[in-house]
Amino acid sequence: MKGIITSVSNGKGGVGKSTVTGNLAHGLTKDGFKVLVIDMDPQGNTSSLLMKDNIQNIYGFYEYISPDVKAPIEKCIHATLFDGLYCLPNTNETSGLEPDLIRKQDFEAISGARPYIQEKFNFCLIDCPPNMGTWVITALTGSDFVIVPTLANSTFSIDGLLNVMNLIDKIRENENENLKFLKLLINQVDKRKSISKFNIAQIEQHFPKDKIFNTTIPTNAPFETAEANGTTIFKEAPTSNGCKAYRSLAKEVAKIFDMKA
């Protein structure tokens, strides 16, 4: 099977997209898969998580799409701090390219790299910015699937999730007929709190069971420590409940696609 390209997207900020992307990617490598993370957010949070300060003075997403550089994709992908995990990093200067892409309606950056990515990697996860703009459209245009993280511990907005679903439908109709919504991932679950129980019940009411991951991600103090230290939960707290959840999620994702390392 060719490598599977999946965007992690939700138009709302603060739902843990970068944390989900980095930890799920690292979890997949623990099962022997070769994984690429594409950081589509010019803030570069995932790049910093996986590569720390190693993103200076190297080619990345900016150099790949810049008309002044046009670096080949293979020169823009780099090994991370973790075995089997690679990253196409991003930086703030990528934001300056957005107006020209909008003017040209050019959203093909990931599509153009698909053959290389699918040949070289088992999985590719794209961390999308917290909006529905140029970079998200670019990611979805080049993806096979979309994972949508949502929070269990804050006021749940069905409207916000439905907006994401509508965007996926529009991209499928106009840009990428093969794009599919994979599943909803419920993040920051605290089963002791009534708000978590209420929000999960709401989600289950509006989405079919087969469109929600069986694995949920708990609230877990080591996540905060890992983020502060700029690393993944696998490195920070390998025996924690949070790490166990991501191990489970990685296995669930691989099973969906019947992928074996």
FISE-476254 format. One record per residue: residue in one letter; x, y, z of N, C-alpha, C, O in turn. Coordinates in steps of 0.05 Angstrom, whole numbers, padded with zeros to 5 digits, always signed. Layout:
BEGIN
AXYZXYZXYZXYZ ...
END
This chain:
BEGIN
M+00017-00024+00000+00000+00000+00000+00018+00025+00000+00038+00026+00014 K+00009+00045-00016+00024+00070-00016+00020+00084+00011+00001+00079+00026 G+00039+00102+00017+00038+00118+00041+00012+00134+00043+00002+00144+00023 I+00001+00136+00067-00025+00149+00071-00020+00177+00082-00006+00181+00102 I-00032+00197+00069-00029+00225+00077-00054+00235+00091-00076+00234+00079 T-00051+00244+00116-00073+00251+00132-00069+00279+00145-00049+00283+00158 S-00088+00297+00141-00087+00323+00154-00100+00321+00181-00119+00307+00185 V-00088+00336+00200-00100+00339+00227-00110+00367+00228-00094+00386+00229 S-00136+00371+00228-00147+00398+00224-00173+00402+00240-00189+00384+00244 N-00175+00427+00249-00199+00437+00262-00197+00468+00261-00176+00479+00269 G-00217+00481+00250-00215+00510+00247-00211+00525+00273-00203+00548+00274 K-00218+00512+00296-00216+00524+00322-00187+00520+00333-00176+00499+00330 G-00177+00541+00346-00150+00538+00359-00153+00525+00386-00175+00524+00398 G-00131+00516+00397-00130+00505+00424-00141+00478+00428-00146+00469+00451 V-00145+00463+00406-00156+00436+00409-00134+00414+00410-00140+00391+00412 G-00109+00423+00407-00086+00404+00410-00077+00392+00384-00067+00370+00384 K-00081+00406+00362-00073+00394+00336-00043+00387+00335-00035+00365+00326 S-00026+00406+00343+00003+00401+00342+00011+00378+00361+00028+00361+00354 T-00001+00377+00385+00005+00356+00404-00004+00329+00393+00010+00309+00395 V-00028+00329+00381-00038+00304+00369-00020+00295+00346-00012+00272+00345 T-00013+00313+00329+00003+00306+00306+00030+00295+00314+00038+00273+00305 G+00044+00309+00332+00071+00300+00340+00070+00274+00355+00087+00256+00350 N+00051+00270+00373+00050+00246+00390+00040+00222+00374+00050+00200+00378 L+00020+00226+00357+00011+00204+00340+00033+00195+00321+00037+00171+00317 A+00047+00214+00309+00069+00207+00291+00090+00191+00306+00100+00171+00296 H+00098+00200+00330+00118+00186+00345+00108+00158+00353+00123+00139+00353 G+00082+00156+00360+00070+00131+00366+00071+00111+00343+00077+00087+00347 L+00066+00121+00319+00067+00103+00295+00095+00093+00291+00099+00070+00282 T+00116+00109+00296+00143+00099+00293+00150+00077+00313+00166+00060+00308 K+00137+00078+00336+00141+00057+00357+00132+00030+00347+00141+00010+00357 D+00114+00030+00328+00105+00005+00316+00119-00002+00290+00111-00020+00275 G+00141+00013+00285+00159+00006+00263+00153+00020+00237+00165+00013+00216 F+00135+00040+00237+00129+00054+00212+00148+00078+00208+00158+00090+00227 K+00152+00084+00183+00167+00108+00176+00147+00130+00171+00129+00128+00154 V+00150+00152+00186+00129+00173+00187+00141+00200+00180+00163+00208+00189 L+00126+00215+00164+00133+00243+00158+00112+00261+00170+00088+00256+00168 V+00121+00282+00183+00103+00303+00193+00109+00328+00176+00131+00337+00174 I+00087+00339+00164+00089+00365+00150+00077+00386+00168+00053+00385+00175 D+00092+00406+00174+00083+00429+00190+00072+00450+00172+00088+00464+00159 M+00046+00452+00170+00033+00472+00152+00028+00498+00166+00018+00517+00153 D+00034+00500+00191+00029+00525+00206+00054+00541+00208+00074+00532+00218 P+00054+00566+00197+00078+00583+00197+00088+00589+00226+00111+00597+00229 Q+00072+00584+00246+00081+00587+00273+00102+00567+00280+00119+00571+00298 G+00102+00544+00266+00123+00524+00269+00124+00509+00295+00145+00500+00304 N+00101+00506+00309+00101+00493+00335+00110+00463+00333+00125+00453+00349 T+00099+00450+00312+00106+00422+00309+00136+00419+00301+00149+00400+00310 S+00145+00437+00285+00174+00436+00277+00191+00438+00302+00211+00424+00305 S+00184+00457+00320+00200+00460+00345+00198+00435+00363+00217+00428+00376 L+00174+00423+00363+00170+00399+00380+00188+00376+00371+00199+00362+00388 L+00190+00373+00345+00204+00349+00335+00234+00354+00329+00250+00336+00329 M+00241+00380+00324+00268+00386+00316+00282+00406+00334+00306+00412+00330 K+00268+00417+00353+00278+00438+00371+00291+00460+00355+00278+00472+00338 D+00316+00467+00360+00329+00489+00347+00343+00481+00320+00357+00498+00308 N+00338+00457+00312+00352+00447+00288+00339+00457+00262+00348+00449+00240 I+00319+00474+00264+00305+00484+00240+00318+00509+00228+00309+00519+00208 Q+00338+00519+00242+00352+00543+00232+00371+00535+00209+00385+00515+00211 N+00372+00552+00189+00392+00548+00167+00389+00522+00152+00409+00512+00141 I+00365+00511+00151+00360+00488+00134+00336+00494+00116+00319+00511+00122 Y+00333+00479+00094+00310+00482+00077+00286+00470+00090+00287+00450+00104 G+00263+00483+00086+00237+00473+00096+00215+00480+00077+00218+00482+00053 F+00191+00483+00088+00167+00487+00072+00169+00513+00056+00161+00515+00033 Y+00181+00534+00068+00184+00559+00054+00201+00555+00029+00193+00565+00007 E+00223+00542+00032+00241+00538+00008+00228+00520-00013+00234+00523-00036 Y+00211+00502-00004+00198+00484-00022+00178+00499-00040+00176+00493-00064 I+00163+00518-00028+00142+00531-00044+00150+00559-00054+00136+00570-00071 S+00172+00570-00044+00181+00596-00053+00188+00597-00082+00204+00580-00091 P+00177+00615-00098+00184+00617-00126+00213+00625-00131+00224+00621-00152 D+00225+00637-00110+00253+00645-00113+00273+00622-00107+00297+00624-00114 V+00263+00601-00094+00281+00579-00087+00273+00553-00102+00289+00541-00116 K+00248+00545-00098+00237+00520-00110+00255+00496-00105+00263+00482-00123 A+00262+00492-00079+00278+00470-00071+00263+00444-00075+00239+00443-00070 P+00276+00422-00084+00262+00397-00087+00254+00387-00060+00267+00392-00040 I+00232+00372-00059+00220+00363-00034+00239+00347-00017+00239+00349+00008 E+00256+00331-00030+00274+00314-00014+00295+00330+00001+00305+00320+00021 K+00301+00354-00008+00320+00371+00007+00307+00386+00030+00321+00397+00047 C+00281+00385+00032+00266+00400+00052+00256+00383+00075+00245+00393+00094 I+00260+00357+00072+00251+00338+00093+00276+00329+00109+00296+00322+00097 H+00273+00329+00135+00296+00323+00153+00289+00303+00174+00266+00301+00183 A+00309+00288+00183+00306+00270+00206+00301+00287+00231+00312+00309+00233 T+00285+00276+00249+00279+00290+00274+00296+00279+00296+00315+00264+00291 L+00289+00285+00320+00303+00275+00344+00296+00246+00349+00307+00233+00367 F+00276+00235+00334+00265+00208+00340+00268+00190+00316+00263+00198+00293 D+00276+00165+00321+00281+00146+00300+00255+00141+00284+00234+00137+00295 G+00258+00141+00257+00236+00135+00240+00217+00158+00235+00198+00155+00220 L+00223+00181+00247+00205+00204+00245+00219+00227+00231+00241+00235+00239 Y+00206+00237+00210+00218+00258+00194+00199+00282+00193+00175+00280+00199 C+00210+00306+00186+00194+00330+00187+00200+00348+00164+00223+00352+00156 L+00179+00360+00152+00181+00382+00134+00175+00407+00150+00151+00413+00154 P+00195+00421+00160+00190+00443+00180+00180+00468+00167+00181+00472+00142 N+00169+00486+00184+00158+00511+00174+00168+00534+00192+00176+00529+00215 T+00167+00558+00181+00176+00581+00196+00158+00605+00188+00142+00603+00169 N+00160+00626+00204+00143+00649+00201+00144+00662+00173+00125+00673+00163 E+00168+00660+00160+00170+00674+00134+00152+00662+00112+00148+00675+00092 T+00142+00638+00117+00123+00626+00098+00098+00643+00095+00086+00644+00074 S+00090+00657+00116+00066+00674+00115+00067+00694+00093+00047+00701+00081 G+00091+00704+00086+00094+00724+00065+00087+00714+00037+00083+00730+00019 L+00086+00687+00034+00080+00676+00008+00050+00673+00004+00041+00668-00019 E+00034+00675+00025+00006+00670+00023-00010+00687+00004-00026+00677-00012 P-00006+00714+00004-00021+00731-00014-00018+00723-00044-00038+00723-00059 D+00006+00716-00052+00011+00708-00080-00003+00682-00086-00014+00679-00108 L-00003+00663-00067-00017+00638-00072-00047+00642-00074-00060+00629-00090 I-00058+00660-00057-00087+00666-00059-00093+00678-00086-00113+00671-00099 R-00076+00697-00095-00081+00710-00121-00081+00690-00144-00098+00691-00162 K-00063+00671-00142-00060+00651-00164-00079+00627-00160-00082+00610-00177 Q-00092+00626-00136-00109+00603-00129-00092+00577-00132-00101+00557-00143 D-00068+00578-00121-00049+00556-00123-00048+00542-00096-00037+00552-00077 F-00061+00518-00095-00062+00502-00070-00050+00474-00074-00058+00455-00061 E-00030+00473-00092-00021+00446-00101+00006+00438-00088+00018+00418-00097 A+00015+00452-00068+00042+00446-00057+00044+00417-00047+00064+00404-00053 I+00024+00407-00033+00026+00380-00023+00019+00360-00045+00031+00339-00047 S+00000+00367-00062-00007+00349-00084+00017+00343-00101+00021+00320-00110 G+00034+00363-00106+00058+00360-00123+00078+00341-00110+00095+00330-00124 A+00077+00339-00084+00097+00322-00070+00086+00294-00064+00100+00277-00053 R+00061+00288-00071+00048+00263-00063+00064+00238-00073+00069+00220-00057 P+00073+00237-00098+00087+00213-00106+00111+00207-00089+00116+00184-00082 Y+00127+00227-00083+00151+00223-00067+00143+00215-00039+00155+00196-00028 I+00124+00228-00027+00116+00222+00001+00105+00194+00003+00112+00179+00021 Q+00088+00186-00016+00076+00160-00015+00096+00137-00019+00092+00115-00009 E+00117+00143-00034+00137+00123-00039+00156+00119-00015+00164+00097-00009 K+00162+00141-00002+00183+00141+00019+00172+00136+00047+00188+00128+00065 F+00147+00140+00052+00136+00139+00080+00111+00122+00081+00095+00121+00063 N+00108+00109+00104+00083+00094+00109+00060+00112+00116+00037+00109+00106 F+00066+00132+00132+00046+00152+00140+00057+00180+00138+00081+00185+00143 C+00040+00199+00130+00047+00227+00131+00024+00241+00145+00001+00239+00137 L+00031+00256+00166+00011+00272+00181+00017+00301+00177+00040+00310+00180 I-00004+00317+00170-00001+00345+00165-00014+00361+00187-00038+00358+00192 D+00002+00376+00202-00009+00393+00223-00018+00420+00211-00002+00435+00201 C-00044+00424+00212-00056+00448+00200-00059+00471+00220-00062+00466+00244 P-00058+00496+00210-00062+00519+00228-00092+00520+00236-00109+00508+00224 P-00097+00536+00257-00125+00538+00268-00143+00556+00253-00153+00576+00264 N-00147+00551+00228-00165+00567+00211-00174+00550+00187-00168+00526+00186 M-00187+00562+00169-00195+00548+00144-00185+00562+00120-00199+00564+00100 G-00161+00573+00122-00149+00589+00101-00132+00574+00081-00135+00550+00077 T-00112+00588+00070-00096+00578+00048-00081+00552+00055-00081+00533+00039 W-00069+00552+00078-00052+00528+00085-00069+00504+00090-00061+00481+00084 V-00093+00507+00102-00111+00485+00106-00121+00474+00080-00122+00450+00076 I-00129+00492+00062-00138+00484+00036-00116+00469+00021-00121+00448+00008 T-00091+00479+00023-00068+00466+00010-00064+00438+00022-00060+00419+00007 A-00067+00435+00048-00063+00409+00061-00085+00389+00052-00079+00367+00045 L-00110+00398+00053-00132+00380+00046-00132+00373+00016-00140+00351+00009 T-00123+00391+00000-00121+00385-00029-00102+00363-00035-00105+00348-00054 G-00082+00360-00017-00062+00339-00022-00065+00314-00004-00048+00297-00005 S-00086+00313+00012-00089+00292+00032-00108+00270+00022-00125+00274+00004 D-00105+00247+00035-00125+00225+00031-00147+00226+00052-00170+00221+00046 F-00139+00234+00076-00158+00233+00099-00154+00257+00117-00134+00271+00115 V-00174+00262+00134-00173+00283+00154-00181+00272+00181-00202+00260+00184 I-00164+00277+00201-00170+00272+00229-00178+00299+00241-00163+00318+00238 V-00200+00300+00256-00209+00324+00268-00208+00321+00299-00225+00307+00310 P-00189+00334+00313-00189+00333+00342-00209+00353+00353-00214+00374+00342 T-00222+00345+00375-00240+00364+00389-00237+00359+00419-00230+00338+00428 L-00243+00380+00435-00239+00379+00463-00264+00369+00478-00286+00375+00470 A-00259+00353+00498-00281+00343+00515-00285+00361+00540-00305+00360+00553 N-00265+00378+00546-00265+00392+00572-00273+00421+00569-00269+00437+00588 S-00284+00429+00546-00293+00457+00543-00320+00456+00529-00328+00436+00519 T-00333+00479+00527-00359+00480+00515-00357+00470+00486-00342+00480+00470 F-00373+00450+00481-00372+00437+00455-00389+00451+00434-00412+00458+00440 S-00378+00456+00411-00392+00470+00390-00396+00452+00366-00377+00446+00351 I-00420+00442+00363-00427+00425+00339-00422+00442+00314-00413+00431+00294 D-00430+00468+00315-00427+00485+00292-00398+00486+00282-00393+00485+00258 G-00379+00488+00301-00351+00489+00293-00342+00464+00279-00328+00465+00259 L-00350+00440+00289-00343+00415+00276-00357+00413+00249-00345+00403+00229 L-00381+00421+00247-00396+00419+00222-00383+00437+00201-00384+00431+00177 N-00371+00460+00209-00356+00477+00191-00333+00463+00178-00328+00465+00154 V-00319+00447+00194-00297+00431+00184-00307+00411+00164-00295+00407+00142 M-00329+00397+00171-00340+00377+00153-00348+00390+00126-00345+00379+00105 N-00359+00414+00128-00368+00428+00104-00344+00435+00086-00345+00433+00061 L-00322+00443+00099-00298+00449+00083-00287+00424+00069-00280+00424+00046 I-00287+00401+00084-00278+00376+00072-00296+00369+00048-00285+00361+00027 D-00322+00373+00050-00340+00368+00028-00334+00386+00004-00334+00377-00019 K-00328+00412+00009-00322+00430-00012-00296+00423-00027-00294+00424-00051 I-00276+00416-00011-00250+00408-00023-00254+00382-00040-00243+00380-00061 R-00271+00364-00030-00276+00339-00045-00290+00346-00071-00284+00334-00092 E-00308+00364-00071-00323+00371-00095-00306+00386-00115-00309+00382-00139 N-00288+00404-00106-00275+00422-00124-00245+00416-00129-00235+00423-00150 E-00232+00404-00109-00203+00401-00111-00193+00372-00110-00174+00365-00124 N-00205+00356-00093-00194+00330-00087-00216+00310-00081-00226+00307-00059 E-00225+00297-00103-00248+00279-00100-00244+00255-00083-00263+00242-00075 N-00218+00249-00077-00212+00226-00061-00210+00232-00031-00205+00213-00015 L-00213+00257-00023-00210+00264+00005-00233+00253+00022-00256+00254+00014 K-00225+00242+00045-00246+00230+00063-00241+00239+00092-00218+00242+00101 F-00263+00244+00106-00261+00248+00135-00256+00221+00148-00272+00203+00145 L-00234+00219+00162-00227+00193+00175-00244+00190+00200-00263+00174+00201 K-00236+00204+00222-00251+00202+00247-00246+00227+00264-00228+00242+00259 L-00263+00229+00284-00262+00250+00304-00246+00239+00327-00251+00217+00336 L-00227+00255+00337-00211+00247+00360-00219+00264+00384-00216+00289+00383 I-00229+00252+00405-00237+00267+00429-00212+00270+00448-00201+00250+00457 N-00205+00295+00452-00180+00302+00466-00186+00314+00493-00208+00325+00498 Q-00167+00311+00512-00169+00323+00539-00194+00314+00554-00210+00330+00563 V-00197+00288+00555-00220+00276+00569-00214+00273+00599-00194+00261+00607 D-00232+00283+00615-00231+00279+00644-00258+00268+00653-00278+00282+00656 K-00259+00242+00656-00285+00228+00661-00296+00234+00688-00319+00227+00694 R-00281+00248+00705-00292+00256+00731-00309+00281+00729-00325+00287+00747 K-00306+00295+00707-00321+00321+00704-00345+00317+00686-00345+00304+00666 S-00367+00330+00695-00392+00328+00681-00391+00340+00653-00405+00331+00635 I-00374+00361+00650-00372+00374+00624-00361+00355+00603-00369+00355+00580 S-00342+00338+00611-00331+00318+00592-00353+00298+00585-00356+00291+00561 K-00367+00288+00605-00388+00269+00599-00410+00281+00581-00419+00268+00562 F-00417+00306+00586-00437+00320+00570-00428+00323+00541-00443+00317+00522 N-00403+00333+00538-00393+00338+00511-00390+00312+00495-00396+00312+00471 I-00380+00291+00508-00377+00266+00494-00405+00255+00485-00408+00245+00463 A-00425+00258+00502-00452+00250+00495-00462+00266+00471-00476+00255+00454 Q-00456+00292+00471-00464+00308+00448-00451+00299+00422-00464+00298+00401 I-00425+00293+00424-00411+00284+00400-00423+00258+00390-00427+00254+00366 E-00428+00240+00408-00439+00213+00401-00467+00216+00389-00476+00198+00374 Q-00481+00237+00396-00507+00242+00386-00506+00251+00357-00524+00245+00341 H-00486+00267+00350-00484+00279+00324-00467+00265+00304-00469+00270+00280 F-00450+00246+00313-00432+00232+00295-00435+00202+00298-00438+00192+00320 P-00435+00187+00276-00437+00158+00277-00413+00146+00293-00391+00158+00293 K-00418+00124+00306-00397+00112+00323-00372+00105+00307-00350+00107+00318 D-00376+00097+00282-00353+00090+00266-00337+00114+00256-00316+00111+00243 K-00346+00138+00262-00331+00162+00255-00319+00176+00280-00311+00199+00278 I-00317+00161+00302-00304+00171+00326-00284+00150+00334-00290+00126+00336 F-00259+00158+00339-00239+00139+00348-00247+00126+00374-00258+00140+00392 N-00243+00100+00377-00248+00087+00402-00229+00097+00424-00237+00100+00447 T-00205+00104+00416-00185+00115+00435-00192+00145+00440-00196+00160+00421 T-00192+00152+00465-00194+00181+00472-00168+00188+00487-00155+00172+00499 I-00162+00214+00486-00137+00224+00498-00144+00237+00525-00160+00256+00525 P-00133+00228+00547-00141+00239+00573-00126+00265+00579-00105+00271+00567 T-00137+00280+00598-00121+00301+00610-00099+00288+00626-00105+00269+00641 N-00075+00297+00624-00053+00284+00637-00030+00304+00641-00021+00316+00621 A-00022+00308+00665-00002+00328+00672+00023+00326+00655+00035+00346+00647 P+00033+00302+00649+00058+00300+00633+00056+00313+00606+00077+00320+00594 F+00032+00317+00595+00030+00331+00569+00040+00359+00572+00054+00369+00554 E+00033+00372+00594+00042+00400+00598+00072+00401+00602+00086+00419+00592 T+00083+00381+00616+00112+00380+00620+00126+00375+00594+00147+00387+00588 A+00115+00356+00578+00127+00350+00552+00127+00375+00534+00147+00381+00520 E+00105+00390+00534+00103+00414+00518+00124+00435+00527+00137+00448+00511 A+00126+00438+00553+00145+00457+00564+00174+00450+00557+00191+00467+00553 N+00179+00424+00556+00206+00414+00549+00211+00411+00519+00232+00403+00511 G+00190+00416+00503+00193+00414+00474+00198+00386+00465+00216+00381+00449 T+00182+00367+00475+00185+00339+00466+00158+00325+00466+00138+00338+00471 T+00158+00300+00459+00133+00284+00458+00129+00270+00485+00147+00268+00501 I+00105+00260+00488+00098+00245+00512+00114+00219+00514+00118+00209+00536 F+00122+00208+00491+00137+00183+00491+00165+00188+00503+00176+00170+00516 K+00176+00211+00499+00202+00217+00510+00200+00227+00539+00216+00220+00556 E+00179+00243+00544+00176+00255+00571+00166+00236+00592+00177+00235+00614 A+00146+00220+00585+00133+00203+00606+00123+00177+00593+00099+00174+00589 P+00141+00159+00586+00134+00135+00571+00115+00116+00586+00103+00098+00573 T+00112+00118+00612+00094+00101+00627+00068+00114+00635+00052+00103+00649 S+00064+00139+00626+00041+00154+00634+00016+00145+00620+00017+00131+00599 N-00008+00152+00630-00033+00146+00617-00035+00159+00590-00047+00148+00571 G-00024+00184+00588-00025+00198+00562-00009+00183+00541-00018+00181+00518 C+00014+00172+00548+00030+00157+00529+00016+00131+00521+00016+00124+00498 K+00004+00118+00541-00011+00093+00535-00034+00099+00515-00040+00083+00497 A-00047+00123+00518-00069+00130+00500-00058+00134+00471-00071+00125+00452 Y-00035+00146+00469-00025+00150+00442-00014+00125+00429-00015+00121+00405 R-00004+00107+00446+00003+00080+00436-00022+00066+00424-00021+00054+00403 S-00044+00068+00439-00069+00056+00431-00079+00069+00405-00088+00056+00387 L-00078+00096+00404-00087+00110+00380-00071+00102+00356-00082+00098+00334 A-00044+00100+00359-00027+00093+00336-00035+00065+00326-00036+00060+00301 K-00040+00047+00344-00048+00019+00336-00075+00020+00322-00080+00005+00303 E-00094+00037+00332-00120+00039+00320-00118+00050+00291-00132+00040+00273 V-00101+00070+00288-00098+00082+00261-00086+00061+00242-00096+00058+00219 A-00066+00046+00250-00053+00026+00233-00074+00004+00226-00074-00006+00204 K-00090-00003+00245-00110-00024+00241-00131-00016+00220-00140-00032+00204 I-00139+00010+00222-00159+00020+00202-00150+00015+00174-00166+00008+00156 F-00124+00019+00169-00113+00017+00142-00100-00011+00137-00089-00016+00116 D-00102-00028+00157-00090-00055+00155-00061-00053+00148-00051-00068+00131 M-00047-00034+00161-00019-00029+00155-00002-00044+00175-00007-00045+00199 K+00019-00057+00165+00038-00072+00182+00066-00063+00174+00073-00061+00150 A+00083-00058+00194+00110-00049+00189+00127-00072+00178+00150-00069+00172 
END
